[in-house]
Amino acid sequence: MKVQDFAYQVALRTIELLENAQHYKVSEEHRKEILQKILQEVNDIVKKAS
């Protein structure tokens, strides 16, 4: 599994948890923007985690 795929899945799950546990609704447009932003930042996120 590529790191980008993993980051995408983590971001997607985070959005789902916010929607289910906190009753926070993320529009489809915002969902796409958030997921795209995560993919753009994945290298920086990995560096911070190291």
C-alpha positions, 0 to 999 in steps of 0.5 A: 500500500502506498503512503498516499493511499493510506493517508487518503483512507485515514482522512476519509475515516476521520471525516466519517467519524466526525459525521457519525460521532459528532453529527458534523456534516461535511459536504461532498465539495469540502470532502473532496477539498480536504482529501486533496489537501491531505494528498498534497501534504502527505510528504510533510505529514510523514516527515512530522510523524518520523 
